[in-house]
Amino acid sequence: MRKHLFTLTFVAVLTIYFLSSQVIYSQGPTEFDRLYQEYSIKVEEYRRAHDEYILARSQYLKFKTLTSQNTAKEKTAVFLEARDEVVISYIRALKERLKETQGVPDATRDGINVRLDSEISWFSDHKGRISGAGSLDDLVSDSDEAKKRYEQIEPLLYEALSIISSGKVNRFRERLDETFSSVSQKVTQIREEDREEFKFDTRKLEIIDRWIFDTEGRIIRSQEKQVEADLLISKFPSLKKKGASNYNEVLEVLAESQQYLKEATLFVKEIIREIKTED
């Protein structure tokens, strides 16, 4: 039996931070809340199975008895099944987060969901085959297969995370556009007002025009950054593995896009303040 037989562990998910740090607490439980809790349970089961696998591994390598070998095989199988379950539950929660995120184009959401569903099917099938392994060597092969598959889909998972982040920024812009459009229409009405008591003097209109100009500029800048981020996201399918650095790059660009929107929002508030303030 090979000494490195039990070198089976790989990081089965993108780390818990995505789901735990971005949970949105609403007035009542959502489907994502349920899937997130399910994911958390699967992670705990995975950790327990991993600890038991490590103990069985240690005992087998030390004693090399038939009993320790059978125990090692049993605990290894349970561990590998738990690892597949973590990946499956993570992808399901990711899909739900994607579903509830506004600002994501339907075609984009549908396209990536098909690919995520394919991976759920793959890991489900893989999990179902583990119990049929005839030896520890078979389990090592099963583990290597899952490890290789996970490495291949990491870019897909990061792509989904990037699309979610992009959707949030896009939705922010949509809401701002609606507000800015309403305010701009109000300014136009005021500019065309003939009644003397409702007209604004030239100085006030110049101030408002300046805020409008600056707002439009920030929105355009934000859109440019959004296009840049979407271009980066489009490159994920061509990645062979990893994806974390690409994801961080997307987040940096989206953060710039969002910052422009925050500045634009402040400018719109200044426009409203000018409208409400008497000369």
Secondary structure, DSSP 4 states (H G I P E B T S, - for coil): --GGGG------SS-THHHHHS----SS--HHHHHHHHHHHHHHHHHHHHHHHHHHHHHHHHH--HHHHHHHHHHHHHHHHHHHHHHHHHHHHHHHHHHH-TT--HHHHHHHHHHHHHHHHHHHHHHHHHTT--SHHHHHHHHHHHHHHHHHHHHHHHHHHHHHHHHHHHHHHHHHHHHHHHHHHHHHHHHT---GGGPPPHHHHHHHHHHHHHHHHHHHHHHHHHHHHHHHHTTGGG--S--HHHHHHHHHHHHHHHHHHHHHHHHHHHHHHHHHS--
